[in-house]
């Protein structure tokens, strides 16, 4: 009974740390929607993989992505070629005859691939084979020159260091056919996963990543069969207790097993934890996976890991003949790891007291055995808390960079098709925000194109269409999306109309239940919109910074900043919404009323000088000081402008606008 109560307490703690069922589902659905849009672009396809894609949001989670070309397809034998148009698609043939289980050579029967593939080929056995080591070297050099090779991936850091994310990108090949070496897996799936999941997995692609077996005969040329897509579907088919067991094992690995070890000494990885959970679920080692059995499930998986280390055999879930310990965990390393794990095993479940993330949940029960633990999801998280997470997730996945009208129209056609399709409630609200962003990009791209032609009729028609799209975007987006209408009116010299939109938006931004950058008065928020749809909540309560795609001209005064950022591969400027409000007021009033223009500048100056991180996050201070300097320079206050530009340079260069700032300072001084 005590163990069950302790399990419930840990379950609740893990829900707070990792996520409730609703949170995890919403994360997956929102990323699904983003991937659907991002994959509307030509030959290439990409797919997220790893912890982030599975629904975890650990602070140190990296972003794993797989990328492949759709006109290069791998087949297992020549008979499968009948399903392809060989004039449009290049076929690659698997040759597993000389490779360990789970690995293969890739033979190119005809020299019809692109230069990137041909330059990675080597001659062997009278044929042309794609060398995995050459391929990953060439991919890193041409696609991601700032990255390093890490296993089968191109690895690096993306974004400013305060909020940077580690990424692993695997450039791979795909096959439409299930590997013959994994056919036994299908026959093994009696109890889990359910038949519809098995069928879905087998019908879809498997992939080949650029790494060979360290003990194989052709390590530099071999490719590993990857089941990342299948594994994601398996993780999604877990119930929440099973998912949290997986999360608990990841924390156990990080905070206990690998704690204080150097990278070279870390023999076990997260993939071993995932594989242990898969085997434990499929082998029915626990009659019921529920909150009361969370620790029992963890213990089953831990014992399985201990057995694997003792025997030196960790069977791959899809191809058991592939021993994942073979090249790394053997000899003295195996003996040392087993002793370490067995020492933990002898401590019993108390070993989890060494985990900072889990310790308090266990101590709560030990100190108060009569503690009542409620595992009902609705008691674990408030409506406002969930909504903050949901809208934050939608916002972080709303980076669709559409630089040409043709792609915009293609994506809008996808939106049209999705509107009538069955979507989850999270995907519906995510689709709305994506639609708003796409319409905004399309409106400005269309206007810029037609203005450049100089044909009045085209400009008039484009203007009507752009206005309509921006108003439609404001109706399906959040409060901040109103500003794109104001920006457009300013761009087309309709200053009074722009100011009218700004005034309406200002009223909505002053509401006491505003949700801004993840902050909200929860009581007032619940009173105002509690129980309403997320679409309504987004339109009426949510505000975010203004994202300007650096390939599109929105405000001519910011062109130098956009160009500077583009030189450093920064795709967007992210301007705090209240900075944008006063910036636009200043720009518009300059053409109408100089007194009100100065008042807007005064408001902006007070905001930038005195804000303590409530309206302007620290990472956005570089662009905020820059905009203040631009306004001061336009107003003729050159000394104040110089000070603002210098302040912009002193803050962290989140937006990579230093080149523009330095140029503006140079202009002031000379």
C-alpha positions as CSV (number, residue, x, y, z in Angstrom):
1,X,0.0,0.0,0.0
2,X,2.9,2.4,0.9
3,X,4.5,1.7,-2.5
4,X,1.3,2.4,-4.3
5,X,0.8,5.7,-2.5
6,X,4.5,6.6,-3.2
7,X,3.8,5.7,-6.9
8,X,0.9,8.1,-7.0
9,X,2.9,10.9,-5.4
10,X,5.7,10.3,-8.0
11,X,3.1,10.2,-10.8
12,X,1.8,13.6,-9.7
13,X,5.3,15.0,-9.4
14,X,6.2,13.7,-12.9
15,X,3.0,15.2,-14.3
16,X,4.1,18.6,-13.0
17,X,7.7,18.1,-14.4
18,X,7.0,16.3,-17.7
19,X,3.4,17.1,-18.4
20,X,-0.2,15.9,-17.9
21,X,-1.8,13.7,-20.6
22,X,-3.5,16.8,-22.0
23,X,-0.2,18.8,-22.1
24,X,1.7,16.0,-23.8
25,X,-1.0,15.4,-26.4
26,X,-1.3,19.1,-27.2
27,X,2.5,19.3,-27.8
28,X,2.5,16.4,-30.2
29,X,-0.5,17.7,-32.1
30,X,0.9,21.2,-32.5
31,X,4.3,19.9,-33.8
32,X,2.4,17.6,-36.2
33,X,0.7,20.6,-37.6
34,X,3.9,22.5,-38.0
35,X,5.6,19.6,-39.8
36,X,2.6,19.3,-42.2
37,X,3.1,22.9,-43.3
38,X,6.9,22.7,-43.4
39,X,6.8,19.7,-45.6
40,X,4.9,21.5,-48.4
41,X,8.1,22.5,-50.0
42,X,9.4,20.6,-53.0
43,X,11.7,17.5,-53.0
44,X,12.7,17.5,-49.3
45,X,10.9,16.1,-46.3
46,X,11.8,16.4,-42.7
47,X,10.6,14.7,-39.5
48,X,11.2,15.6,-35.9
49,X,12.5,12.7,-33.7
50,X,13.8,12.3,-30.2
51,X,12.6,13.6,-26.9
52,X,11.2,16.9,-28.0
53,X,9.1,15.3,-30.7
54,X,7.8,12.6,-28.3
55,X,6.3,15.3,-26.1
56,X,9.1,15.9,-23.5
57,X,10.1,19.5,-22.7
58,X,13.2,19.1,-20.6
59,X,15.4,22.3,-20.3
60,X,18.3,20.5,-21.9
61,X,16.3,18.6,-24.6
62,X,17.9,18.9,-28.0
63,X,16.1,19.1,-31.3
64,X,16.5,16.0,-33.4
65,X,15.5,16.2,-37.1
66,X,15.6,13.7,-40.0
67,X,15.8,15.0,-43.5
68,X,15.5,13.1,-46.8
69,X,14.8,13.7,-50.5
70,X,11.6,12.2,-51.9
71,X,12.9,11.4,-55.4
72,X,15.5,9.0,-53.9
73,X,13.9,5.8,-52.7
74,X,15.5,2.7,-51.2
75,X,14.2,-0.8,-52.2
76,X,15.0,-4.2,-50.7
77,X,15.0,-6.1,-54.0
78,X,14.5,-5.3,-57.7
79,X,10.9,-6.5,-57.8
80,X,9.8,-3.5,-55.8
81,X,10.9,-1.2,-58.6
82,X,7.6,-1.7,-60.4
83,X,6.0,0.7,-57.9
84,X,8.1,3.6,-59.1
85,X,8.5,5.8,-62.2
86,X,12.3,5.2,-62.6
87,X,12.5,8.3,-65.0
88,X,11.5,10.6,-62.1
89,X,12.8,8.7,-59.1
90,X,16.2,7.2,-58.4
91,X,16.2,3.8,-56.8
92,X,18.8,2.7,-54.3
93,X,19.1,-1.1,-53.6
94,X,19.9,-2.5,-50.1
95,X,22.7,-5.1,-49.9
96,X,22.7,-6.6,-46.4
97,X,24.6,-9.7,-47.3
98,X,27.9,-8.5,-45.7
99,X,26.5,-6.4,-42.9
100,X,25.6,-7.1,-39.2
101,X,21.9,-7.2,-38.3
102,X,20.3,-3.7,-38.5
103,X,22.8,-2.4,-41.0
104,X,23.1,-2.5,-44.8
105,X,25.1,-1.2,-47.7
106,X,23.3,1.0,-50.2
107,X,24.0,0.2,-53.9
108,X,23.3,2.7,-56.7
109,X,22.5,0.6,-59.7
110,X,22.3,3.6,-62.1
111,X,24.4,6.7,-61.9
112,X,21.4,9.0,-62.0
113,X,21.5,10.6,-58.6
114,X,22.4,14.2,-57.8
115,X,25.9,15.4,-57.4
116,X,25.6,15.3,-53.6
117,X,25.0,11.5,-53.7
118,X,27.4,10.7,-56.5
119,X,30.2,12.5,-54.8
120,X,29.7,10.2,-51.8
121,X,29.9,7.0,-53.8
122,X,32.7,4.5,-53.8
123,X,33.4,1.5,-56.1
124,X,33.1,-1.9,-54.4
125,X,32.3,-5.4,-55.7
126,X,32.0,-4.1,-59.2
127,X,29.3,-1.6,-58.2
128,X,28.8,1.9,-57.0
129,X,27.9,2.2,-53.2
130,X,27.0,5.2,-51.2
131,X,29.6,5.7,-48.5
132,X,27.9,6.7,-45.2
133,X,31.0,8.5,-43.9
134,X,31.5,10.5,-47.2
135,X,27.8,11.3,-47.3
136,X,27.7,12.8,-43.9
137,X,30.9,14.8,-44.5
138,X,29.6,16.2,-47.7
139,X,26.2,17.0,-46.2
140,X,27.8,18.9,-43.3
141,X,30.1,20.8,-45.6
142,X,27.3,21.9,-48.0
143,X,24.2,22.2,-45.8
144,X,25.4,23.0,-42.4
145,X,29.0,24.3,-42.6
146,X,29.1,25.5,-39.0
147,X,28.2,22.1,-37.6
148,X,30.2,19.1,-36.5
149,X,29.7,15.4,-37.2
150,X,28.1,13.5,-34.3
151,X,27.3,9.9,-35.1
152,X,25.0,9.9,-38.1
153,X,24.1,13.6,-37.6
154,X,25.2,17.1,-38.2
155,X,25.2,18.7,-34.8
156,X,25.5,22.2,-33.5
157,X,23.8,25.0,-31.6
158,X,21.1,27.2,-33.0
159,X,20.1,30.6,-31.6
160,X,21.7,33.0,-29.1
161,X,23.5,31.2,-26.3
162,X,21.0,32.3,-23.6
163,X,18.2,30.5,-25.3
164,X,20.3,28.3,-27.7
165,X,19.2,24.8,-28.6
166,X,21.4,21.9,-29.4
167,X,20.4,20.2,-32.6
168,X,21.1,16.9,-34.4
169,X,20.1,16.8,-38.0
170,X,20.3,13.4,-39.8
171,X,20.4,13.5,-43.6
172,X,19.1,10.1,-44.6
173,X,17.3,8.0,-47.2
174,X,13.8,6.5,-47.0
175,X,12.2,3.3,-48.0
176,X,8.4,2.8,-48.5
177,X,8.8,-0.9,-47.5
178,X,9.2,-2.6,-44.2
179,X,12.7,-4.2,-43.7
180,X,12.6,-8.0,-44.2
181,X,15.0,-8.3,-41.2
182,X,12.2,-6.8,-39.0
183,X,9.4,-9.0,-40.1
184,X,9.5,-11.0,-36.9
185,X,8.5,-7.9,-35.0
186,X,5.1,-7.9,-36.8
187,X,4.5,-11.5,-35.6
188,X,5.5,-10.6,-32.0
189,X,2.9,-7.9,-31.6
190,X,0.1,-9.9,-30.0
191,X,-0.7,-7.7,-27.0
192,X,1.1,-4.4,-27.8
193,X,1.0,-2.3,-29.8
194,X,-2.6,-2.7,-31.1
195,X,-3.1,-4.0,-34.6
196,X,-4.0,-0.5,-36.1
197,X,-0.7,0.9,-34.8
198,X,1.2,-2.1,-36.2
199,X,-0.4,-1.7,-39.6
200,X,0.2,2.1,-39.6
201,X,3.9,1.5,-38.8
202,X,4.5,-1.2,-41.4
203,X,2.7,0.9,-44.1
204,X,4.9,3.9,-43.6
205,X,8.5,4.6,-44.2
206,X,11.7,3.4,-42.5
207,X,14.9,5.3,-42.9
208,X,18.7,4.8,-43.3
209,X,21.1,7.0,-41.4
210,X,24.7,7.5,-42.2
211,X,26.6,5.4,-39.7
212,X,28.0,1.9,-39.9
213,X,28.6,-0.8,-37.3
214,X,31.9,-0.3,-35.5
215,X,32.6,-4.1,-35.7
216,X,31.3,-4.5,-39.3
217,X,33.4,-5.2,-42.4
218,X,32.4,-1.9,-44.0
219,X,32.0,0.6,-41.2
220,X,32.6,3.7,-43.3
221,X,30.2,2.5,-46.0
222,X,27.4,1.0,-44.0
223,X,24.0,2.6,-43.1
224,X,22.0,1.9,-40.0
225,X,18.3,1.1,-40.5
226,X,16.4,3.7,-38.4
227,X,13.0,3.1,-36.9
228,X,12.5,6.6,-35.6
229,X,9.1,7.1,-37.2
230,X,7.9,3.7,-35.8
231,X,9.3,4.5,-32.4
232,X,7.4,7.8,-32.3
233,X,4.1,6.0,-33.1
234,X,4.9,3.5,-30.3
235,X,5.5,6.2,-27.8
236,X,2.2,7.9,-28.8
237,X,0.4,4.6,-28.3
238,X,1.6,4.4,-24.7
239,X,-0.8,5.3,-21.9
240,X,0.3,8.1,-19.6
241,X,1.8,5.9,-16.9
242,X,3.9,4.1,-19.5
243,X,5.0,7.5,-20.9
244,X,5.9,8.8,-17.4
245,X,7.8,5.5,-16.8
246,X,9.9,6.3,-19.8
247,X,10.4,9.9,-18.5
248,X,11.3,8.5,-15.1
249,X,14.0,6.3,-16.7
250,X,15.4,9.3,-18.6
251,X,15.7,11.3,-15.4
252,X,17.2,8.2,-13.6
253,X,19.8,8.0,-16.4
254,X,20.7,11.7,-16.3
255,X,20.6,12.4,-12.6
256,X,21.8,9.1,-11.1
257,X,23.5,6.7,-13.6
258,X,25.4,9.3,-15.6
259,X,25.7,12.0,-13.0
260,X,29.2,13.5,-12.8
261,X,30.4,11.2,-15.6
262,X,32.3,12.5,-18.7
263,X,30.8,12.0,-22.1
264,X,33.2,9.2,-22.8
265,X,32.2,7.3,-19.7
266,X,28.4,7.4,-20.4
267,X,27.8,3.9,-21.7
268,X,24.0,3.9,-21.4
269,X,21.9,6.4,-23.3
270,X,18.2,7.5,-23.5
271,X,17.7,5.1,-26.4
272,X,18.4,2.1,-24.1
273,X,15.8,3.4,-21.7
274,X,13.2,3.7,-24.4
275,X,14.0,0.2,-25.7
276,X,13.6,-1.2,-22.2
277,X,10.1,0.3,-21.9
278,X,9.1,-1.1,-25.2
279,X,10.2,-4.6,-24.3
280,X,8.6,-4.4,-20.8
281,X,5.2,-3.3,-22.2
282,X,5.2,-5.9,-24.9
283,X,6.2,-8.8,-22.7
284,X,3.3,-8.0,-20.2
285,X,5.7,-7.8,-17.3
286,X,3.2,-5.6,-15.5
287,X,-0.5,-6.6,-15.4
288,X,-1.7,-3.0,-15.3
289,X,0.2,0.2,-16.1
290,X,-1.6,2.8,-13.9
291,X,-0.5,5.6,-11.5
292,X,-0.5,3.2,-8.5
293,X,2.0,1.0,-10.4
294,X,4.4,3.7,-11.7
295,X,7.3,2.7,-9.5
296,X,6.6,-1.0,-10.1
297,X,6.9,-0.3,-13.8
298,X,10.1,1.6,-13.3
299,X,11.5,-1.3,-11.3
300,X,10.6,-3.9,-14.0
301,X,12.5,-1.8,-16.6
302,X,15.5,-1.3,-14.3
303,X,15.8,-5.0,-13.7
304,X,15.6,-5.6,-17.5
305,X,18.5,-3.1,-18.0
306,X,20.5,-4.8,-15.3
307,X,19.9,-8.2,-17.0
308,X,21.0,-6.8,-20.3
309,X,24.2,-5.3,-18.8
310,X,25.0,-8.6,-17.0
311,X,24.6,-10.6,-20.2
312,X,26.1,-7.9,-22.5
313,X,23.1,-8.1,-24.8
314,X,20.6,-5.3,-25.4
315,X,18.3,-6.5,-28.2
316,X,17.0,-3.9,-30.6
317,X,13.2,-3.8,-30.3
318,X,12.6,-4.3,-34.1
319,X,15.6,-6.4,-34.9
320,X,16.5,-8.4,-31.8
321,X,19.6,-9.9,-33.5
322,X,21.1,-6.3,-33.4
323,X,22.8,-6.2,-30.0
324,X,23.1,-2.5,-29.2
325,X,25.8,-3.2,-26.6
326,X,28.1,-5.1,-28.9
327,X,30.5,-2.3,-29.8
328,X,30.6,-0.4,-26.5
329,X,29.5,-2.4,-23.4
330,X,31.8,-5.3,-23.0
331,X,34.9,-6.4,-21.1
332,X,36.0,-4.2,-18.2
333,X,33.5,-1.4,-19.1
334,X,30.6,-3.9,-18.9
335,X,31.8,-5.3,-15.5
336,X,32.2,-1.8,-14.1
337,X,28.8,-0.7,-15.3
338,X,27.1,-3.8,-13.9
339,X,28.7,-3.2,-10.5
340,X,27.5,0.4,-10.5
341,X,23.9,-0.6,-11.4
342,X,23.8,-3.5,-9.0
343,X,24.9,-1.2,-6.2
344,X,21.9,1.0,-7.0
345,X,19.6,-2.1,-7.3
346,X,20.5,-3.2,-3.8
347,X,19.2,0.1,-2.4
348,X,15.7,-0.7,-3.7
349,X,13.3,2.1,-4.7
350,X,15.1,4.4,-2.3
351,X,17.8,4.8,-5.0
352,X,15.4,7.5,-6.5
353,X,16.1,9.7,-3.5
354,X,19.3,10.6,-5.3
355,X,17.3,12.2,-8.1
356,X,16.6,15.9,-7.4
357,X,13.5,15.8,-9.7
358,X,11.9,12.9,-7.9
359,X,13.2,13.1,-4.3
360,X,10.5,15.4,-2.9
361,X,7.6,13.3,-4.2
362,X,9.0,10.3,-2.2
363,X,9.8,12.2,0.9
364,X,6.3,13.7,1.0
365,X,4.9,10.2,1.5
366,X,7.6,9.0,3.8
367,X,7.0,12.0,6.1
368,X,3.2,11.7,5.9
369,X,2.1,8.1,5.3
370,X,-1.6,9.2,5.6
371,X,-1.1,11.7,2.8
372,X,-4.0,11.6,0.2
373,X,-2.8,11.9,-3.3
374,X,-5.2,12.8,-6.1
375,X,-4.0,11.8,-9.6
376,X,-7.0,13.2,-11.5
377,X,-5.7,15.4,-14.3
378,X,-8.1,18.3,-13.7
379,X,-6.8,18.8,-10.2
380,X,-3.2,18.8,-11.3
381,X,-3.3,21.9,-13.5
382,X,-5.5,25.0,-13.7
383,X,-7.2,26.1,-16.8
384,X,-5.0,29.2,-17.0
385,X,-1.8,27.3,-16.5
386,X,-2.7,24.9,-19.2
387,X,-3.6,27.7,-21.6
388,X,-0.3,29.4,-21.0
389,X,1.5,26.2,-22.0
390,X,-0.8,25.7,-25.0
391,X,-0.4,29.1,-26.5
392,X,3.3,29.1,-25.8
393,X,3.7,25.9,-27.7
394,X,1.6,27.2,-30.6
395,X,3.7,30.4,-30.7
396,X,7.0,28.6,-30.7
397,X,5.9,26.4,-33.6
398,X,4.5,29.4,-35.7
399,X,7.8,30.0,-37.6
400,X,6.7,29.4,-41.2
401,X,9.1,31.3,-43.4
402,X,7.3,31.9,-46.8
403,X,9.4,34.2,-49.0
404,X,7.6,33.8,-52.4
405,X,4.0,34.0,-53.4
406,X,3.8,30.6,-55.1
407,X,4.7,28.8,-51.9
408,X,2.2,31.0,-50.0
409,X,-0.6,30.0,-52.3
410,X,0.4,26.3,-52.0
411,X,0.3,26.5,-48.3
412,X,-3.0,28.3,-48.3
413,X,-4.4,25.5,-50.5
414,X,-3.3,23.1,-47.8
415,X,-5.1,25.2,-45.2
416,X,-8.3,25.0,-47.3
417,X,-8.0,21.2,-47.4
418,X,-7.4,20.9,-43.7
419,X,-10.4,23.0,-42.7
420,X,-12.8,20.2,-43.6
421,X,-10.6,17.4,-42.3
422,X,-10.8,15.7,-38.8
423,X,-8.4,17.6,-36.5
424,X,-7.9,17.5,-32.8
425,X,-9.0,20.5,-30.7
426,X,-5.3,21.5,-30.4
427,X,-4.7,21.3,-34.1
428,X,-7.7,23.5,-34.8
429,X,-6.3,26.4,-32.8
430,X,-2.8,25.8,-34.1
431,X,-4.1,25.8,-37.6
432,X,-5.8,29.2,-36.9
433,X,-2.5,30.7,-35.8
434,X,-0.6,29.3,-38.8
435,X,-3.3,30.6,-41.1
436,X,-3.0,34.1,-39.6
437,X,0.8,34.1,-40.2
438,X,0.5,32.7,-43.7
439,X,-2.1,35.4,-44.6
440,X,0.1,38.1,-43.2
441,X,3.1,37.0,-45.2
442,X,1.1,36.6,-48.3
443,X,-0.4,40.1,-48.0
444,X,2.9,41.8,-47.7
445,X,4.6,39.7,-50.4
446,X,1.7,40.4,-52.8
447,X,1.8,44.2,-52.0
448,X,5.6,44.4,-52.5
449,X,5.4,42.5,-55.8
450,X,2.6,44.6,-57.3
451,X,4.1,47.9,-56.1
452,X,7.3,47.1,-57.9
453,X,5.4,46.7,-61.2
454,X,4.1,50.2,-61.1
455,X,0.8,49.1,-62.8
456,X,-2.0,51.0,-61.0
457,X,-4.7,48.4,-61.6
458,X,-2.5,45.6,-60.3
459,X,-1.6,47.7,-57.2
460,X,-5.3,48.5,-56.6
461,X,-6.4,44.8,-56.8
462,X,-3.4,43.7,-54.7
463,X,-4.2,46.3,-52.1
464,X,-7.8,45.1,-51.8
465,X,-6.7,41.5,-51.4
466,X,-3.9,42.4,-48.9
467,X,-6.3,44.3,-46.7
468,X,-8.8,41.5,-46.8
469,X,-6.2,38.9,-45.9
470,X,-4.8,41.0,-43.0
471,X,-8.3,41.5,-41.5
472,X,-9.0,37.8,-41.9
473,X,-5.7,37.0,-40.1
474,X,-6.7,39.3,-37.3
475,X,-10.0,37.5,-36.9
476,X,-8.3,34.1,-36.6
477,X,-5.1,35.0,-34.8
478,X,-4.4,36.7,-31.5
479,X,-4.6,40.4,-30.3
480,X,-1.1,41.2,-31.6
481,X,-2.1,40.2,-35.2
482,X,-4.1,43.5,-35.3
483,X,-0.8,45.3,-35.6
484,X,-0.1,43.9,-39.1
485,X,-3.1,45.8,-40.3
486,X,-1.7,49.0,-38.8
487,X,1.8,48.3,-40.3
488,X,0.2,47.8,-43.7
489,X,-1.8,51.0,-43.4
490,X,1.4,52.9,-42.5
491,X,3.2,51.3,-45.4
492,X,0.5,52.5,-47.8
493,X,0.3,56.0,-46.3
494,X,-3.1,55.6,-44.6
495,X,-1.9,57.0,-41.3
496,X,-5.3,57.8,-39.7
497,X,-6.6,54.3,-40.5
498,X,-3.4,52.9,-38.9
499,X,-3.9,55.0,-35.8
500,X,-7.5,53.9,-35.6
501,X,-6.4,50.2,-35.6
502,X,-3.7,51.0,-33.0
503,X,-6.3,52.6,-30.7
504,X,-8.6,49.6,-30.9
505,X,-5.7,47.3,-30.2
506,X,-4.5,49.5,-27.3
507,X,-7.8,49.0,-25.5
508,X,-7.6,45.2,-25.8
509,X,-4.0,45.2,-24.6
510,X,-5.1,47.1,-21.5
511,X,-7.5,44.3,-20.4
512,X,-6.6,43.0,-16.9
513,X,-6.8,39.4,-18.1
514,X,-4.3,39.8,-20.9
515,X,-2.0,36.8,-21.4
516,X,1.4,38.3,-22.6
517,X,4.6,36.4,-23.0
518,X,3.4,33.6,-20.8
519,X,2.3,35.8,-17.9
520,X,-1.4,36.2,-16.9
521,X,-3.5,37.1,-13.9
522,X,-5.0,33.6,-13.5
523,X,-8.1,34.6,-11.5
524,X,-9.1,37.4,-13.8
525,X,-8.3,35.3,-16.9
526,X,-10.6,32.5,-15.6
527,X,-13.3,35.0,-14.8
528,X,-13.2,36.5,-18.2
529,X,-12.8,33.6,-20.6
530,X,-13.0,30.4,-18.4
531,X,-14.6,27.5,-20.2
532,X,-14.6,29.2,-23.6
533,X,-13.0,27.8,-26.7
534,X,-9.3,28.2,-27.3
535,X,-10.0,30.1,-30.5
536,X,-12.0,32.7,-28.5
537,X,-9.3,32.9,-25.8
538,X,-6.6,33.4,-28.4
539,X,-8.5,36.3,-30.1
540,X,-9.5,38.0,-26.9
541,X,-6.7,37.5,-24.4
542,X,-3.4,36.4,-26.0
543,X,-0.7,38.9,-27.1
544,X,2.8,38.1,-28.3
545,X,5.7,40.0,-29.8
546,X,5.5,41.0,-33.5
547,X,7.5,38.7,-35.8
548,X,8.8,40.2,-39.0
549,X,10.2,37.8,-41.5
550,X,13.5,39.3,-42.6
551,X,12.9,38.4,-46.3
552,X,9.8,40.6,-46.4
553,X,9.7,44.4,-46.3
554,X,7.1,45.6,-43.7
555,X,8.4,48.9,-42.4
556,X,11.1,50.7,-44.6
557,X,12.7,52.2,-41.5
558,X,13.7,48.7,-40.3
559,X,15.2,47.5,-43.6
560,X,18.8,47.9,-42.4
561,X,18.1,45.8,-39.3
562,X,16.4,43.1,-41.4
563,X,19.4,43.0,-43.8
564,X,21.9,42.9,-40.9
565,X,20.0,40.0,-39.4
566,X,19.8,38.1,-42.7
567,X,23.6,38.3,-43.1
568,X,23.8,36.3,-39.8
569,X,21.1,33.8,-40.9
570,X,18.6,35.3,-38.4
571,X,15.2,34.6,-40.0
572,X,13.0,37.1,-38.0
573,X,13.0,40.2,-36.0
574,X,10.9,39.8,-32.8
575,X,9.6,43.1,-31.5
576,X,7.9,43.4,-28.2
577,X,4.3,44.3,-28.8
578,X,4.3,47.5,-26.6
579,X,7.4,48.7,-28.4
580,X,5.7,48.2,-31.7
581,X,2.6,50.1,-30.5
582,X,4.6,53.3,-29.6
583,X,6.8,52.9,-32.7
584,X,3.9,52.8,-35.1
585,X,2.2,55.7,-33.2
586,X,5.3,57.8,-33.6
587,X,5.7,56.9,-37.3
588,X,2.0,57.7,-38.1
589,X,1.7,60.9,-36.0
590,X,4.8,62.4,-37.7
591,X,2.6,62.9,-40.7
592,X,-0.4,64.2,-38.8
593,X,0.4,65.9,-35.5
594,X,4.0,66.6,-34.3
595,X,2.9,67.1,-30.7
596,X,1.3,63.6,-30.5
597,X,4.3,62.2,-32.3
598,X,6.6,63.5,-29.6
599,X,4.2,62.1,-27.0
600,X,4.4,58.7,-28.6
601,X,8.2,59.0,-28.5
602,X,8.1,60.0,-24.9
603,X,6.0,56.9,-24.0
604,X,8.5,54.7,-26.0
605,X,11.4,56.2,-24.2
606,X,9.9,55.7,-20.7
607,X,9.1,52.1,-21.7
608,X,12.6,51.2,-22.9
609,X,14.4,53.0,-20.1
610,X,12.4,51.9,-17.2
611,X,10.9,48.5,-18.0
612,X,12.1,45.8,-15.6
613,X,11.5,42.8,-17.9
614,X,7.6,42.9,-17.7
615,X,6.9,44.4,-21.2
616,X,10.4,43.8,-22.7
617,X,12.2,40.6,-22.1
618,X,16.0,40.9,-21.7
619,X,16.6,39.1,-25.0
620,X,14.6,41.7,-26.9
621,X,16.3,44.8,-25.5
622,X,18.7,45.1,-28.4
623,X,15.9,45.7,-30.9
624,X,13.9,47.8,-28.4
625,X,16.8,50.2,-27.9
626,X,17.4,50.2,-31.7
627,X,13.9,51.3,-32.4
628,X,14.0,54.0,-29.8
629,X,17.2,55.3,-31.4
630,X,15.6,55.2,-34.9
631,X,12.7,57.3,-33.6
632,X,15.0,59.8,-31.8
633,X,17.1,60.2,-34.9
634,X,14.0,60.9,-37.0
635,X,12.9,63.4,-34.4
636,X,16.2,65.2,-34.6
637,X,17.5,64.3,-31.1
638,X,20.8,62.9,-32.3
639,X,22.6,62.8,-29.0
640,X,19.8,60.7,-27.5
641,X,19.7,58.5,-30.6
642,X,23.5,57.9,-30.3
643,X,23.0,56.8,-26.7
644,X,20.2,54.4,-27.6
645,X,22.2,52.8,-30.4
646,X,25.1,52.3,-28.0
647,X,22.8,50.7,-25.5
648,X,21.5,48.4,-28.2
649,X,25.1,47.2,-28.8
650,X,25.7,46.7,-25.1
651,X,22.8,44.2,-24.8
652,X,22.9,40.6,-25.9
653,X,22.8,40.5,-29.7
654,X,19.7,38.3,-29.9
655,X,18.6,39.7,-33.3
656,X,22.0,40.0,-34.9
657,X,21.4,43.7,-35.9
658,X,24.9,45.0,-34.8
659,X,25.9,45.8,-38.4
660,X,22.9,48.1,-38.8
661,X,23.4,49.6,-35.4
662,X,27.1,50.3,-36.2
663,X,26.2,51.9,-39.5
664,X,23.6,54.1,-37.9
665,X,26.1,55.3,-35.3
666,X,28.6,56.0,-38.2
667,X,26.0,58.1,-40.0
668,X,25.3,60.1,-36.8
669,X,28.9,60.8,-36.2
670,X,29.9,61.7,-39.8
